[in-house]
Amino acid sequence: MTREEKLISKYSLLSLYENEARNNGFLLCAGIDEAGRGPLAGPVVAAACVLREDLPIYGLDDSKKISEKRREELYEEIIIKARCFSVIRIEHDVIDEINILEATKRAMRMCISSLRETPDLLLIDAVDLKGTGIPVNAIIKGDAKSNSIAAASIIAKVTRDRIMRNYDIEYPGYGFAKHKGYGTKEHYAAIETLSICPIHRRTFLKGHI
């Protein structure tokens, strides 16, 4: 099997949830995912994406399984080919106020309401989102099982990585461009040396304040 045939086959495999939705009468299926629930600093970013059936995007997968260069390439293809998409960030101070799960859900709900077209089904990676008035299919590891969720995961990841690279310029010394705010040894060492900075999540770092 050639590389192209493998990509086509994988795209078809990751279309099963979308195809099932259409077979059940749903006309507009949106994939929802987030990036940044685990880091010690920066926002959580959620994205919603409705793909077009007639414009396949080969190579979609869980954003964490794709190289940074390839994610950037797919991001550009997604925003051109998608029927509609939206992306929302919730800042560190709100995360500290309402907790990371509620901040993630708020970002997801805002994404849905920001879409140019209102979906009639939500495919979401693992989060059982209530309060939207739209049916939800919460899929464990959905970003590796659904093209729509995979596309949303790439939009969210690329957007957040760009934010953190900008923060690396604003707050030098922490290594944000490298670790994107996650709790690496280098990041904790920088916090010990420099203390926390304005974009750190204080509820994640109670022992370092």
Rosetta blueprint (number, residue, H / E / L):
1 M L
2 T L
3 R H
4 E H
5 E H
6 K H
7 L H
8 I H
9 S H
10 K H
11 Y H
12 S H
13 L H
14 L L
15 S L
16 L H
17 Y H
18 E H
19 N H
20 E H
21 A H
22 R H
23 N H
24 N L
25 G L
26 F L
27 L L
28 L L
29 C E
30 A E
31 G E
32 I E
33 D E
34 E E
35 A E
36 G L
37 R L
38 G L
39 P L
40 L L
41 A E
42 G L
43 P L
44 V E
45 V E
46 A E
47 A E
48 A E
49 C E
50 V E
51 L L
52 R L
53 E L
54 D L
55 L L
56 P L
57 I L
58 Y L
59 G L
60 L L
61 D L
62 D L
63 S H
64 K H
65 K H
66 I L
67 S L
68 E H
69 K H
70 R H
71 R H
72 E H
73 E H
74 L H
75 Y H
76 E H
77 E H
78 I H
79 I H
80 I H
81 K H
82 A L
83 R L
84 C E
85 F E
86 S E
87 V E
88 I E
89 R E
90 I E
91 E L
92 H H
93 D H
94 V H
95 I H
96 D H
97 E H
98 I H
99 N L
100 I H
101 L H
102 E H
103 A H
104 T H
105 K H
106 R H
107 A H
108 M H
109 R H
110 M H
111 C H
112 I H
113 S H
114 S H
115 L L
116 R L
117 E L
118 T L
119 P L
120 D L
121 L E
122 L E
123 L E
124 I E
125 D E
126 A L
127 V L
128 D L
129 L L
130 K L
131 G L
132 T L
133 G L
134 I L
135 P L
136 V E
137 N E
138 A E
139 I E
140 I L
141 K L
142 G H
143 D H
144 A H
145 K L
146 S L
147 N H
148 S H
149 I H
150 A H
151 A H
152 A H
153 S H
154 I H
155 I H
156 A H
157 K H
158 V H
159 T H
160 R H
161 D H
162 R H
163 I H
164 M H
165 R H
166 N H
167 Y H
168 D H
169 I H
170 E H
171 Y L
172 P L
173 G L
174 Y L
175 G L
176 F H
177 A H
178 K H
179 H H
180 K L
181 G L
182 Y L
183 G L
184 T L
185 K H
186 E H
187 H H
188 Y H
189 A H
190 A H
191 I H
192 E H
193 T H
194 L H
195 S L
196 I L
197 C L
198 P L
199 I L
200 H E
201 R L
202 R H
203 T H
204 F H
205 L L
206 K H
207 G H
208 H H
209 I L
